[in-house]
């Protein structure tokens, strides 16, 4: 069994930096690190089974993340807070994975404000649910998009008051605990919450950072491209708003790429059918696989019940 941070491994091997995981670690660097691991152990990435991993983003903010988490975050719309987390760290516990927000600069003893959000998958079976079976899957852009979607959803669920001293029951975490199971009432109240400029800043910065992390992968001849969320193939030529490669685009692929999609997304039943029919089912299965992975990744139940949690004040 091999343990350790791929990010720290890359920083040490390629940049000569020890214990460094506070800088940006983009898609291309992940590929370089994985290939170096293959060379080091003489084992292909597809033969490294993944038991656990973390996926996170570091974003520089105009405010102190630790202070924001301690003073501005009231609670979460759905998930239990870990009341035993160290000061300045906000964590949500599940049986198979955790979410965590904290000030990366303080943890890494660096200057500036670095807001960190991460998702730690603790069990191999959950990793498989979201499409990560081996080290090779960490280079699948669909996995990256799926992980980012989950981070965004968790960030969106934070109930934040930029001015928590306002006289309002909505700024009291105990009140939110008391209505935890009243879904309709909770939904209405969330709609009444004042907009948080600080939270919006984090959301905007996270999108920029994630775009930068994939940029090296998504540039063709100097121009940014739009990737299929499942395959990573260029779909810039499709209509605006497309997120998956279309049946028509699949038909027009070079034969080697078409064959690769056949192997990955076509069942044996259709292997001898005409190309048009194969393209139809490949496109269909690409969409189905993406949403199946997304649905399974959200299926794990919280580790604790809210009735047994203390309020976080």
N, C-alpha and C positions, 0 to 999 in steps of 0.2 A: 504494500500500500504506500502511495506517495502522498504526502501532505505538504501544504504550503500555498503561498500566494503567487499566482501567475504574474500579477502586477509587480510584486516585489522582485520576482525572478527576472522579469524583463529589465527593470530599473538597474538591477545589479549587473547583469550580463552585458547589456547594451549601453548603459549610461554610467556604470560604475558607482551607482548610488546604493547605499545599504539601507534596508528597511524603509524604502520609499514607495508609498502608495497614495500620496496626496496630490500627485499631478495627474494630468489627463492620460487615460489609457485607451487609445482608440482601437478601432477594428483592425487596422493594419498591424498595429503593435501586438495585438492578441495573436494574429496569424504568425507573426515572426516568433513570438514566444513559444507557441505550440510547435512550430517546426524545429525550434532549437531543442525543445523537450524530446521530440522524436529522435533527433540526432544523439542527444545525451544518453538516452536509455535504449536506443536501437529498437524502439517499438512504435508502430504507427498510431496516430491519434485515434483512429477508429477502434483500436484495441485497448485503449485506456477507459475503463468504466468510471463514470463520475458518481461518487457517493454523496457529495455535498459541494456547494459553491455559493459565492456571493456575487450579486450584480448590483452595482451602485453608480451614482453620479456625484461628482464634486462640482459645485458652482460657487463662484465668488459673488458675494452679496454686499450691498451698501450698509448692512446692519450686522450686529453681533448675533450669530445663530444661537449661541448658548442662551443669551438673554431673551431672544425671541421665543425659544422653546420653554424657558422657565416662566416667563411673565406674560406671554401673549397667547400661547396655546392653552385652551381651556380643557378640551377633551377631544374625542374622535366620534364621528357620527355613528360608527358601527362597531369598532374594534376595541377590545380591552387594552388598557395601558398597563405596562409592567411597572408596578409601584416600587419595585426593588432596583430599578435602573439607577446608575450613578447620576449625580446632579448634572444637568445639562444634556442628558441623553433621553430621548423619548422613544420608547420601544413598544411594539405590539406583538404579542406572543400567539402563535398558532402551534398546532401539534406537529406540523411538518416543516414549517418555515417561520421566520420572524421578519418584521420590518423595523427599521431603526433610522432615526433622524438625530444628527448631532453636529457639533462644530469640529470639523476635521482639522482645522488649523491648530486648535488648542490641543487636540489629541496628539497630533504630529509635531507639536512645539514649533509651529511656523507662524510667520507674521500674516496679518490680514484676516479676512472673514471668509471661510470656506464652509458652505452649507453642504452637508453630506446626507444623502438618502440612499439606503441600501436594502436589499432583500436577500436574506440568507436562507437558502434551501438546506434543511438539516438531514433529510432522508433521501436516499437514492430513488425510492419508488415515486416520490413526488417530483424529483428531477425528470424522471421518465415521462410523467404525465404532461409536462410542458415541453417535451421534445428533446430533452438533454439525456442521452444515453451514454455517450462517450465524449472524450475531449474534442473530437472532431465536430460535434454538434455546437460547440461554443463559437464556431466560425459560421454558423447558419444565421443569416440576417433575420430570418423569421423569429428566431429565439430572441434576438436583441429587441425587435419591435414588440414582441409579446411582453418581455420583461419591462420595457419602458412604459407600456400601457398600464401594467400593474403598479409601477411606482407612481405614475400620474394619478391613478385612482386613489391610492393611499394618501397622497398629498392633498388631493381634493377633499378627502374626508376629514381633514383637520378642522376643528372648530376654533377659529382664531378671532380674538378681539385686539385690535391695535391699541385700544384704550380699555383694558379690562377693569378699570376702576369705575366705569360708568355704572350707575345704579340700574341694574337689570338682572333679572333672574337668569337670563340667557348667558350671563357671564359667570354663572355659578356651576361648577362641575357636578355638584350634588343634585342639582335640578335635572341635568341631562341623564344622570344615573336613574333618577326616579321615573323617567319616561322612556327608558331604554327599549321596552317592548311595544310601545305605542307608535307604530310605524307611521301612520297617517299624520298624527299630531307632530311627530318629530320632523317629518318631511315639510310640513307647513312652517314650522319654526325655523328650520334651516333656510327656507326661502326668505325669512325676515331678517336674517343676520346681516349686519353691516358689512360691506365689502372691505376686505383686508388688502391694503396696498402692499404690505410686506409679503403676504402669501402670494399675491399675484406676481410680485417680483421674482420669487423663487420659481414659480411655474414657468414664467417666461425664460428665465435663465436656464432652467433644466432643458427646455426645448432646444435652445441654442447649443448647449453643451452636447446633447445627444446628436444633433445634426452634425456638429464638428467631429464627434466620435466616429461617425459613419462616412464622413466626407471623402476620405481617401479611397473608400471602396466605391463611392457613388459618383465618380468623375470619369468621364470618357472624353478624351481629346480636349481636356481643359474646360469642359462644360459640365455643370451639375446635372444629374439625371434623377428620374423618379424610379425607385425600385419596386418590384413586386414584393409585398410583405412576407410571402412564404418562400419564394425562390431566390429573391435578390436580383432577378433579371431586370434589365432596363425596360420600363413601360412608358417612357416619356412621350412616345408617339401616340399613346392611347388617349381617350378623352379625359379632360380635367376631372380630377377626383377619383380616378381609378386607383385601386390598391392591390389588385391581383392581375396577373398576366391573363389576357383574354384568349378565347378559343382561336380567334383569327391570328393573334400574335404567335400562338404556339404553332400553328400550321406553317407560319413563315420563318420559323427558327432554322438556323443551320442544322443539318442532319445530326451532327454529333450532340448538339444541345437537345434536340428533339428526342433522340434516343436516351439521353440521360434522364429526361423527364418521364419517359416511358418506364424505365426501370424503377424510378422512385414513386410514381403516382398512378401507374396503370396496372390493373389486375390482369392475371393470366388470361382471363376470359376474353379480353379485348385485344390481345397481342397480335392476332392475325386479321383484325378488322381494317377497313380502309382508313387512311390517315385522317379524314374529316371526323370520323367517329372516334378515333383515338384522341384527337385534339379536344373534342367535346368532353370526354370523360376525364381527361387529364385536368382540364380547367375546373371541372366540377369537383374532382378529388382534392385539388389544391385548396380551394375555398373550404371544403369540408374539413380537411386536415388542420388548417389554420384555426378555425373556430372551435374544433374539438380540443385542440391544445389549449386555447384560451379559456374554454369552459372548464376543463379539468384543472387548470392552474388555480382557479378560484373556488374549487370545491372543498378544500380542506376546512375543517371546523376549527373555531378558536380553541386554544388550549384551556382557557378558563371561562367560566360563566360569569356574566356581569353581577349576578346576585352575590357572588363570593368575593368581589373585588372591592377594595377600599377606594374611596374617591381620591383623585389626585388634586391636590390643592397647590 
